[in-house]
Amino acid sequence: MPFVADLHVHSKYSRATSRDLDLEHLARWAQLKGITVVGTGDFTHPAWFAELKEKLVPAEDGLFRLRDDLAAAVEREVPAACRRPVRFMLQVEISNIYKKDGRVRKVHNLCYVPDFDAAERFREALARIGNLESDGRPILGLDSRDLLEITLHSDPRAFLIPAHIWTPWFSALGAQSGFDSIEECFGDLADHIFAVETGLSSDPPMNWRLSALDRYALVSNSDAHSPAKLGREAVVFDGELSYDGVAGALRSRDPARFLGTIEFFPEEGKYHFDGHRACGVRLSPQEAREYGGRCPACGKPLTRGVLSRVEELADRPDGARPATAAPYRSLVPMEEVLGAVLGVGAKSRAVEREYTRLLGRFGPELDLLCDAPLEDLDRVGGPVLAEAIRRVRAGELHIAAGYDGEYGVIRIFDDDERRALAAQTATLIPLDPPRAGARAGERTPGVVRERTTSEAAAEPLGAAGQPGGRAPSRSPAEGTRRPSPAVDLAELPLFAGLAAPPADLDEDQRAAVEAGAEPLLILAGPGTGKTRVLTHRIAHLIERQGVPPAELLAVTFTRRAAGELRERLERLVGPERAAAVAVRTFHAFGLDVLVSAPDLIGRGSELRVLDEEAQLEVLAAATGVRATEARRLAEAIARAKERLLGPDDVPDPELADAYRRYEAALAEAGAVDFDDLIRLAVRLLRDHPAVRADWQDRCRWILVDEFQDASGAQFELLRLLAPTGERVTAVGDPDQAIYGFRGADSTCIRRFAEEFPGARSVRLRRCYRCTDPVLRAARCVVARDAPPDLLRAVKPGGAPVLLYEAATEDAEAETVAREIERLVGGTSLLAAHDGAPERDGSGPGEVGFAEIAVLYRTHAQATALEEALGRAGIPVQRVSTPPDESHPYDARAQRVALMSLHASKGLEFPVVFITGCEDGLLPYRRPGAAPEDVDVDEERRLLYVGMTRASRLLFLTRARRRMLYGETRRPAVSPFLSGVPSELLRRVRSVAEPQRDIQLALFRT
């Protein structure tokens, strides 16, 4: 009987692993992946060993299964098409660190035993050597040879497999602390080693280059640190399902029993190439040799990669294949495939939903990836999915190799392919080109290899393990369970009593959704459900008004917002009709317009969009200036393009000449830059009536989100598409207009009524996000004299805002770190909130790291904050501006979000810290800036946006003394807070405390 095994996993008791790594989750994910035998991991840990003995019962010889009651509960969480028996095999990884032959050796080894008695003997022997309680993967000062001896003595059937043998650190053959051969590592007991684990950064062909490894079975396992990572590498067997069946197949390497492996693409492993992560340097072995093994950026030694180490020890050329080589198949995890197909992150909810749906139809992930017919995938998941799976099977991928602990990046589609496929499939894939505002100079020093690989296995494995074959076909299951809804935060203790949006629309929302064809302006403050209203209006137009989905254009300002909007549309109108709606950013839509008629703008049919680095190169070459001057000219040209000015419209002769040369170079290259996407689209629609009529016919209904952030050029584009404003809906909030520095025109909302006479306005007045004190305090900042009924919190009550005053910026950062530590598990400063009950968010451990955001006004503030959080052992994700670009906010990351106030737009968190609430930072004044150069109103709105990110608790902090721009300042508190009454804002003065060592305490389970 063919079966798949993953024999290297961990439990929740290992460091840096998921708390979901228990037997139930492992059993569930094994079924979803299509794995029959799973290693238990960590059986030496006392708590885990007790759990194993409690929850497992004997199955086939040497294997175990969940107790019947636990297995039944797990089965209810698995789609019918994926259900299958799961067996466990007792396994543990040991970290051996010891000195041998004058060198410190660090080797990880996998040990397997057939029963709990053997496991107990093994544990007792190791307990005499080191601590088994501190980590599920214990660190022992024990020679690998001696560990093998202990393993063999625990039971005659026990065996050891060296783990991920090529990893630079912690492996038998690793470049940094390993040996040059397995024999050297295990000495006189080396003959008892019959298999080696190749690891994520190597594949069988790399190992075939060493004749010394011919005697071993080359195995691959996931080394999973979370249940969802199961099966990213695995072993395929045929024959007896038992402990001896597994061990015997590996020992004999009988091709009828040991069918081969399922592999990661080795370039995706985090140690494939040489490199230096601190400098962002990634080098091939040849390039590393050219640099003498040192980082070309800083001169420090490079971390040698697996490929380099293989080449050092190899005695065969690349491409050699020994006669005894087993088949293998390289795959990409399904979540990554779906992320590429949907144009979203692999951990997004959209991917999760589609993953569950597809498994319900096709069965386990490995069956789907290996054997599902492409025509069935096309029919059920669409042509982009079918093409993505085809490319994975053929190995037609774009890969930037991993290095020095950084995982490699696999792309199934490049940018041009993504656009072409999106155009063919009603744009499931976002079309946004690289943003012109992205920083230049971020290319990895040295050569970053991004190659297309077609090195599929010569004898690919089917999911059932048949070389070159397929598993028996299975009819897609019908009527399987839908994915469970996400956990409702309102059900958790911290969020008890928080108002959730109503199941139905409130009266203001309904009025907006059901409005007619007149120009419609929806004024939507924070937390009022604007995205909900926008998607329900689209659904209303489709389902109640009979508008064809293809006649709808929905415009957002970020790809993240576009993805969220499309996800919600799919739930309301179904995937097919949602896919027919054009969901674009303004720039993506501009690109659509240009691609429809490139010749009319003086470009060829192969239109290219330059990123900022390429733009600067073209500009420098066209004008003959140096990089610094090219950047200055690029900024000036961008400002001109934002105002729809061409070279002849610019009054500065020097700038006009540079602009003219640059435009000629772009035309010659058949290219445009980011700002051209709006400017040239406006020109094309304005100067060519036939093109304009065509696009007006395509976009009969237009809905624009975040309208307060529109620029004058974007407003003109909208006016050309809908001159009278008929069938146009704009959603925005003038109090959240914060992007004037990027060309946004805060008057667009006022101009809407002026440009489109007869426009109707609907205001959403209920805030479902913020507590009453938080919202009222924020309203005092931005619109103190506004009528209170313009926006009100649905849920009254809640803690007042806390303003924490520290002596210095370092003390401020320590205060934030200390308070976060207390929120996640210690006594809280929230006792300062009079009357705040114990469970009103102040109880220890009721806030998770991912529920906290720390915001700042300038990036200069971030260093002290990041350092303080790091000293406290608090995990942090640094987020860029805007948040969906180079460093996106990952809602699933269990880390505190550290970001600018601008980057926080569109996000929300239960707990928010806003740092630097001082005059000079809020409002921000650049050194030497004249008072008229500061847009105080926009700065006020920026603080309002930050405050209204908080759904439960809001902390404001400020330093009484701060070093900024090389001088020490003693700033007053931000003048924006002067109008907030004391019942809404409590002030606390802090005294800096010594930082305690809490690195590990926060993460103990």
Steps between C-alpha positions, in 0.01 A plus 500: 500500500659833401512763776671830577700563819631819658744387768647827627266733685491684831256555783382816670776444756779584257612859479372714214215263421125541477285439803278299268762227475300243691392156388153608398624775270768274358240233426270753335771652282641161409162412350477834319847442355455131419756363749452164668796479742615800705787526743395601849797729556648582840421181688782577745313800643325394822172683437481392138588142585217492753262640238610239248434221746161644589371559146657222291407134486681219318414445133711298257827366640712793622244760393235683699168672437286751685250373754162440340332801663778735391513355149124544462522865604783560252313326220212745535743778410624330182320506163359160408725478194811525721413260780742213547674315784800677654776321686770639727858381537704591809767747392716773650766740374809545716740795473852372563759767575845371587868537421671238284833503319571851622175650370164571649240282326132575485292219356128427507388138495163327474438201724219245461377231738222241458318532834464697822725263698786568263420870512514493877841330500626753247369790706654371820839471336489853363364646824826401667687711244298817469177692552201354315246746639614831351438415136319234300819474294751464785851639468754251629877503527509152351699361209277388211673162509404460867142605431483229236628250755232602752239470227607150407506393864148626564358232267643274228255651250579863585688702238648844439490722191727807482273801453520754215857397439602808298375787719803727567446473875368200691556224246731207432647642178438871565764748391519682833512226760460162332724226364618406154333159508237301687773253599703777663197611696395159636833320510493128570118494506457662159387170346179529704399809303293398199318826415573871503260793486596736219324813634304778338797664329610197299330249274598150383700613193725709722559201728561267205822693437657329804574134442547466878123546540406220257473254788230701679132547437450871434194605697316830523269624775328825581675589830162659567484772764126539443239245393435671166863439399456125503581332171704777343752215475415135555587138419288262291487131589322190376439183693443422866364788710707449814810624677704214354344563159635856504841409645539197273420699185761761591759244601464297180426789262290247312343702214179303537466617863693828518332694219680831543439843643287812469725803502512871559670679210846528657542864402207581729692366799653767716862386461524415131737779386789667680418836648495756776150578622599812694612664175243336275774328300412177316766330285541183298796280596703631206427862592586431863835359393564811291453708816727273701214378716445847644205735482558759227305756705668476842792261459379253762503125426204372301276227630576214266196348340408140436579514128849628574560226755373232260736624230788488748442134588370377163694241301250493210397767251166674514237282335651166598245240606600178678331177394333460840349850509138512612241719325394833643252775429539870581188693597390840622263508802139550395465815709779662299343385175164650598669820617655535154168423331298743710770765521492502882717373782521126556358549850202713395143404572428481130765231464368316804147492361608388154733238647214349701265509203745330264590229749132433545475435128830327419619346824834554681751760393762259369240321286387836363851624426618175344205332336186710461425526126572848369167513322322438831709767668412740218131428541491523880772758572542688174767509229753694709498227766534228238792682339666554837477130588631407155802723551569355844487147361730596212736701721444815292557747782687821573714453811717740699715266710502510879813596691629548856172409665274682253259275316513517123212648305312303239288678245272298279416800281720794415346846470431480127344156532291618791358787294435281198325231701304759695376656179383160379319413822318817605796597716516256785859623526560867597657711228677758711848571361789574735441823688714796397535590866679175579853571612776462249824330580341204681634242255711239674872574470669246282300292258153399612428190295144480385483209264237296325535132585367212298690235693205276574582150613587252232261253663232716667299350780124486507331575831453129554871447451501340158809609304381698202143398575180629649297404799166334437254764387248629748174676430486845657312475827163668513336663797812524712526734797556868431800662671431609855460874551784693654495542877275788603712736707191616683485155660844532658528644852686812391232583249191410702245774462648651186240586242511297181353629176133405474404189306295728278580848375415791724271768363782728379681213335182379333427848364843504341472148362158552343558847354419551134713596202556862607858597598540363853745615768519277807665670799640215705700559817724241668330175590174582326515207261588676176642190330189312605283770348705509181482125446131482588430780255678304226300190594179707500574631152569150371220309671225758538563742215617243246827678421741261320810454720727576204359855486619576854833663586602513867805716574707466817828659603701193602526142385423385852172690491424359156557148628275555800227646280514206261491248785185661637343515156557129454303433818215724384461416131713189451849459351391506135312828513754656736777415255314683222502827697808707416667575836796728443717762658499828308844422360405147398199638319719759330722217380193323358418812301854539367530133405181532296662755264878525550564637152290807575738600780812441294585161647521160334283200566736367771436773755735489800453669836829606658565473870678786673847356456452452126341843476807662656730307267308619193487858626871509584590357160272742316626810680859404580467590868615311807274288720433770761400755239297238315300435815433873544385530140283188532318648799439826315377318188271285714345813654443638153335179383275499807375838378457361145775726367707398199852623419366806315288599800790522748624859550851404618711468178752260659226271631308521173807392304570206733132404491500511119813284472359253753170468312684436175704225665183342642333504160804346336497222760126444465466571871312715750564582862255473788373859475435456128231246576262778602635789289510311171166329567343843550662627180389193305138530612494878455657510152339192342119498510474144367721366777309705756165369375628144512606529865185686598305209356712246687472684834135592523500489880799630695561471874803667659626422850709735720399794282657750741839370384437561130727741315388766257621283211300202627192719534547609138523135394171433678337804338604382153342161564179648641462865396165547678581283800207275421545148640807612700537418871782651704574393858722708722558695818645851485626454857731220381668683210868451587684460171541856381877452495449232234282711278157429649255789476298531821244715317384212279205422725383864487559510123283192449183699564628793294596292197190280512189711564221300654736277694354329804687473830451226761686508832574185699464601865562182700854390592523129571873500575602740774380525856319818592794664686743424218268633231402813694865579577589458134212721391626769738831493314362536149161669532442624851212726405325252271153381606540183710243309297716508185677190629431306816619175650238230507633355826526746790752459779862396486826622648617856445803576285826497693774757433830372631774759552859371512826681566672414169431318176686197638286503812194536278603192301564302819160606628331366187693172521427459870130568454474252212673239714247563771208490261597157379560356842583737785339757730379794302531872500131493421438523874536873432163478326260558786230244510643279227408146601752218512369341181455822305818435311728543800525139606840339444538307180179619340672685216706327235794658322311510170229709665737788574629778275768757583475808278743784443511819294852478356728207428762659724286397796490136398855408597461553875164324495626199307804466724293518818252243375786275395662522842171399655480196272185632337460383139453790259404540137616824344247625245571730208296784353266422336448175688457277195835574341849369581434427870131421520300465817431131559186464710586139575845574639508464878705813536447856610453728199745791493407753235456865414170676545464515123554125467228430755229637273239235430605274788362450849629348821353439843793685662685795347797702625566834331847626588647848470186697583702821516508836334748467214401141426122545508484732316823408328737785417811437296813683616496855364146470363294816494163489680316524169679187379324286761155370412368507854155381398640191331720429801192524721318255275801267514480476879126440469563211261748347744271534800208340320704188419436394863192291560549458875797667668697804393830613651664827403861560600738791487855585611576815697848499347582362155805494275383583148707606199813526709361731767336447836147634519263549791169499318160575643221250470331498161267799469247267336428348841421828671132472419453148636322516839651328803221245528613364163878544539694399813861611539762282672864592552737205486829426667724284284560159653790263433416259222449146628609193307168365375621352174386146568236555764261648250500190285496215747207265467 
